[in-house]
Amino acid sequence: MLPKRENIVECYDVENVRPINERPEHRIEGGAAIRRFEVLNDKRHILAKDSDDNIALYDVLKVPMIYLYDTALFKVVGRHAKDVNEQ
């Protein structure tokens, strides 16, 4: 039978533990993160809302952004995009 392992926290003095690096060595800047998305009825277009409250319409097959809406309501833009796709 194997001996029972102790809790790792009990083995170390966790109150005096300090990080090796005080500051990060590198920082990777990025764009706004996608917070919400909707796949439209045609299954080809996607509406995506990012952390800057911009709403973009993407074409899944061609990949590029088709249109960028600026801080509009997500459902209203969704209805507009569906109307445009049906024409």
C-alpha positions as CSV (number, residue, x, y, z in Angstrom):
1,M,0.0,0.0,0.0
2,L,1.3,3.5,-0.9
3,P,1.7,6.0,1.9
4,K,-0.8,8.8,2.2
5,R,0.4,12.0,0.6
6,E,0.4,15.2,2.7
7,N,-1.4,18.3,1.5
8,I,1.0,20.3,-0.6
9,V,0.1,23.6,1.2
10,E,1.1,22.1,4.5
11,C,4.6,21.3,3.1
12,Y,5.5,24.8,2.3
13,D,5.4,28.2,4.0
14,V,2.9,29.8,1.6
15,E,2.8,33.1,3.5
16,N,6.3,34.0,2.4
17,V,6.1,32.9,-1.2
18,R,7.0,35.6,-3.7
19,P,6.8,35.5,-7.5
20,I,10.1,35.0,-9.4
21,N,9.3,38.0,-11.7
22,E,7.8,41.1,-10.4
23,R,6.8,42.3,-13.9
24,P,6.0,40.4,-17.1
25,E,8.8,40.1,-19.6
26,H,6.6,40.5,-22.6
27,R,3.1,41.8,-23.3
28,I,1.0,40.9,-26.3
29,E,-1.4,43.6,-27.3
30,G,-4.6,42.4,-29.0
31,G,-7.8,43.7,-30.4
32,A,-11.2,43.6,-28.7
33,A,-12.5,40.2,-27.6
34,I,-15.7,38.8,-29.0
35,R,-18.3,38.7,-26.2
36,R,-21.4,37.6,-28.1
37,F,-22.3,36.2,-31.6
38,E,-25.3,35.1,-33.5
39,V,-25.4,32.8,-36.6
40,L,-27.9,34.2,-39.0
41,N,-30.6,32.1,-40.7
42,D,-28.7,31.6,-43.9
43,K,-25.9,29.9,-41.8
44,R,-23.3,31.8,-43.8
45,H,-23.2,35.2,-41.9
46,I,-22.3,35.8,-38.3
47,L,-23.0,38.9,-36.2
48,A,-20.3,39.4,-33.5
49,K,-20.3,41.9,-30.6
50,D,-16.9,42.7,-29.2
51,S,-15.8,44.2,-25.8
52,D,-15.7,47.7,-27.4
53,D,-19.5,47.4,-28.1
54,N,-18.9,47.3,-31.9
55,I,-21.0,44.9,-33.9
56,A,-19.6,43.4,-37.0
57,L,-21.1,41.2,-39.8
58,Y,-18.8,38.4,-41.0
59,D,-19.1,36.1,-44.0
60,V,-18.1,32.6,-42.9
61,L,-17.0,31.4,-46.3
62,K,-15.0,34.4,-47.4
63,V,-13.8,35.3,-43.8
64,P,-13.6,39.1,-44.1
65,M,-15.8,41.5,-42.2
66,I,-18.7,42.7,-44.4
67,Y,-19.9,45.6,-42.3
68,L,-19.1,47.3,-39.0
69,Y,-22.0,48.6,-36.9
70,D,-21.1,51.1,-34.2
71,T,-22.6,50.6,-30.7
72,A,-26.1,49.6,-31.9
73,L,-28.5,47.2,-30.4
74,F,-27.6,43.6,-31.1
75,K,-31.2,42.4,-31.9
76,V,-32.0,45.4,-34.2
77,V,-28.9,45.0,-36.2
78,G,-29.6,41.2,-36.4
79,R,-33.0,41.9,-38.0
80,H,-31.4,44.4,-40.4
81,A,-28.7,41.9,-41.5
82,K,-31.3,39.2,-42.0
83,D,-33.3,41.6,-44.2
84,V,-30.2,42.4,-46.3
85,N,-29.3,38.7,-46.7
86,E,-32.8,37.9,-48.0
87,Q,-32.6,40.4,-50.8
